[in-house]
Amino acid sequence: MNAHNRITINPNICHGKPTIRGLRYPVETMLELFSAGMSLDEILDDYEDLEREDLLAVLAYAARLSQVKRIETTL
């Protein structure tokens, strides 16, 4: 399973939010754990059914989402 297959979107799981391998672990939750200062190893210790490649896929997914050409603001 490559990184592109690790992040899945299913309208019947977590209200269609991107999750890891169809499990009920939203990408958003894992990013919040990273931003709170948890390390990859700490998250893996807390979520034993996740793999290192899952968390790397979360980071790659977030990086792809941030690759926008331009953000318009309204004043």
C-alpha positions in Angstrom: 0.0 0.0 0.0 1.5 3.3 -1.0 1.0 6.7 0.6 -1.7 7.7 -1.9 -3.8 4.7 -0.9 -3.4 5.3 2.9 -5.6 8.4 2.9 -9.2 7.5 2.1 -12.4 9.4 1.8 -15.7 7.5 2.4 -19.0 9.3 3.0 -19.9 6.6 5.5 -16.8 7.0 7.7 -16.3 10.1 9.8 -18.8 12.1 7.7 -16.6 11.9 4.6 -13.5 13.4 6.2 -10.2 12.1 5.0 -9.1 9.2 7.2 -6.2 6.8 7.5 -6.9 3.5 5.6 -10.6 3.7 6.1 -10.2 3.5 9.8 -11.9 6.0 12.0 -8.8 8.1 12.4 -9.3 11.5 10.7 -6.3 13.1 9.1 -7.3 16.3 10.9 -6.9 14.6 14.3 -3.4 13.3 13.5 -2.4 16.8 12.3 -3.7 18.2 15.6 -1.6 15.8 17.5 1.5 16.8 15.5 0.8 20.5 16.0 0.3 19.9 19.7 3.9 18.7 19.8 3.5 14.9 19.8 6.2 13.1 17.9 5.6 10.4 15.3 6.7 7.7 17.8 4.4 9.1 20.6 1.4 8.9 18.3 2.3 5.4 17.2 2.6 4.4 20.9 -1.0 5.8 21.5 -2.5 4.3 18.3 -1.1 0.8 18.0 -3.0 -0.1 14.8 -1.4 2.8 12.9 1.9 2.4 11.0 4.7 4.9 10.5 3.8 5.1 6.8 0.3 6.1 7.8 1.5 9.2 9.6 3.9 10.1 6.8 1.0 9.9 4.4 -0.9 12.3 6.7 1.9 14.8 6.4 2.2 14.3 2.6 -1.5 14.8 2.3 -1.4 18.1 4.3 1.5 19.2 2.2 -0.4 18.6 -1.0 -3.4 20.5 0.3 -1.2 23.5 1.1 0.1 23.7 -2.4 -2.2 26.4 -3.7 -1.2 29.0 -6.2 -2.9 31.9 -4.5 -5.2 32.7 -1.7 -7.7 35.5 -2.1 -8.8 37.5 0.8 -11.8 39.8 1.0 -11.4 43.0 3.0 
